[in-house]
Amino acid sequence: MAVGFFCVPKKFETQEMKGYKCLDQQVYKNGEFSLVPIRMEDRYDIMRWRNEQIYHLRQKEPLTEAQQDRYFEEVVSKLFDQEEPDQILFSFLEGEQLIGHGGLVHIHWEDKNAEVSFLQAENESLNGWKPFLELLDQVAFDDIQLRKIYTYAFDLRPALYPILKNIGFRKEAELNNHIMFRKSLINVVIHSKLNDRLGFSKRKLTMGDAELLYEWINDNEVRQQSLNNETISWSTHLNWLWRKLYIELTPIFLYTFMGEPIGMLRLDSEPNNTLKKINYLVAPSARGRGFGFKIITDVMNFPSFSSYKFLAEVKVDNIASNKIFKKLGFLLNTNNVSGLNVWIK
């Protein structure tokens, strides 16, 4: 997942490293970890790491110090002053110690996507990936507002995949028998992460959304997790939606991401009118991407609902939804009442 190599000409060794013109900030910190613009004094450590791990890099042969110096002089040193460089490279530090390097490469500014590059010393565990990617997330999504970042990796380190999944990456593709490795063809695995701070929005649901909602509520998984498992007829759905919107004045929101409808949330009033019952669903095409958590969080943070308490009734075997409400700090008020967990916050 690391491409390119880094160097610095000897004539620049005593000069201070520049910052990137394309970035609003230059140092990104999270506790003891930080990303700083690639430092010239790190070039030979990086070269050594690359040569030790050439087996999983797109690098044909070991690098020399002369190649490192020439690359920095001809390529890397010119990145800092470009409005739209094709790569943004960092030294990754724990405290003051260099523990890795990488950044965004193959940046496509028009399509707003880039590949992730990262490399550590060979004897380092994979633990550095999580803080590195969390910091790079700030660079890619908050600073230059890319829509997508992705990893392109030879299928040699499967232990990395759970780490990527844990921080929001999902497997997008697997290219079978794609790369020759030690005289055998191996797969390439691509994981990607979308910018959920860009293009995530909600609006009030209307009768014009009736058909879309009808498809969602009759999805097999939705029906299985509902109190009523029966398929809902079109006429029943229309009557129900009209009553909710125009008689009961129930708040119902339709959520979209990058223009794609991804889910719905409804807040039903309980008799005392100070408790709102959360009913939500994620579109079948948007499952497994963390949208359920984001949808519920968004509504709970909405100013006009700040004075309410929230309630959710979830089937005991609905593992995903139960995890969401537990993670959001809801308390399990009643367990296994008619097969339901009752969550209150």
Beta strands, then each sheet from edge to edge (+ up, - down):
strand 1: 28-30
strand 2: 33-37
strand 3: 88-94
strand 4: 97-108
strand 5: 113-120
strand 6: 148-154
strand 7: 170-181
strand 8: 184-194
strand 9: 200-204
strand 10: 252-257
strand 11: 260-269
strand 12: 275-282
strand 13: 309-315
strand 14: 331-337
strand 15: 340-344
sheet 1: 1+ 2- 3+ 4- 5+ 6+ 8- 7+
sheet 2: 9+ 10- 11+ 12- 13- 15+ 14-
end
